[in-house]
Amino acid sequence: MINYDQFLSRSAEQMRGSAIRKMGTVLAQSHEIISFAPGYPSPETFAWHEFADITRELLSGADGNVLQYGPTRGYKPLLESIAAIMEQRGARTSVDQLLITTGSQQGLDLVARVLLDPGDVVLVELPTYTGAITAFRNVQAAMVGVPQEEDGIDLAALDATYARVTAEGRRVRLLYVVPNFQNPTGLLIGLDKRKRLLEWADRRNILIVEDDPYRELYFDSVSEAEVRPIRADDEHGRVIYLSSFSKTLAPGYRVAWIDGPAPLVGKFEIAKQAEDLCTGGLDQRVVYEAIRRGVLARQIPKLRRYYQEKRDVMVDALTQAFGSSVTWPTPRGGFFLWATLPSVVNSDAMITRAVENGVIYVAGEAFFVNGEGRNLIRLAFSSASKDQIREGVARLSKTVREEIAAIEAPASRG
Ligand code: PMP
């Protein structure tokens, strides 16, 4: 038998699968389980009929380019539509600052490959998105966490962390943030903080990676101004902005984009050539047509209402089931509710019991680069039905009660 470990590159030795993807495997094995684990949009929201019409027309054979290789940058009309979307979001850009990526996940991978050497430090929020952790870890970067407040990343802690890491002789290259309805906490970074982050990045000569897949999915209490990208006020070219059609049209198309300083985007384009030559041409055209025909514009208000209702059902169910023993910041948009369980509970260890009881979530530790998050869980309210949300929360509550009883039982016997 050959031991294939001997053939692995140093970076491959360090690669770790995503905890959330692993949950997906558990799920696939059982249809009985109610899943609050992966942050999937609900397929019942997808514009199936419009996609079918668009695809039928595209596949008529009239235009051979539809199924041909295309430019690495992306399909030109789609790039132009994205420039218009960025403008609506308050950020002026141009096609030379844009690159279509195969999901924002590829955007994160390109950023990591182009900007990080082994040992370089990326500052991330505590907690942060697991897919970003994976991308940065793959290039052997070191991640250092910065705590969050109610209105997002703690700026004093950010600068103190920067100073500490730099004093240790390590090089801080990037700050990675998800300012709108963060995965996993659902938090928003306050407007004033967004401006101050830019000043900070200028002062410390750091680039900001702004990952923004959820901004369109804001609920009633949120104004358009509150979800203004940091990139919109980026006068000096400090921000690399990532966004995606995964949560607004469908993740299966894998169409997303980077908007950043032109010299960097040129490098991302070269790096992308080695990954996939180009993002799928049919996918890009379907997305372009969905924008041009107004499908996207009609979807967004529906999605806001749809996910807000699900959020409400989950919040009600949790309040009824747990009273004040479990707490969470009420998500004002996005897909996730970030819950703090009683401190005796280890949410990772509790997963086995949760699966037995027919419910699943993501344990908090997956989102922390410093090992915290023991009694935290991320609950996605996006893809389960309302009935499933109610039933799933009841199962979760049973699970937590049983877990606490099991933890306390040996102690009381002793
Ligand atoms: N960033 C964040 C914060 C996300 O939550 C996700 C999806 N879970 C992604 C990036 C990746 O999205 P996609 O690759 O589908 O565009």
Residues whose N, C-alpha, C, O or C-beta is under 5 A from the ligand:
A	BS01	PMP	G39 T102 G103 S104 Q105 Y129 V178 N183 D211 P213 S244 S246 P251 A256
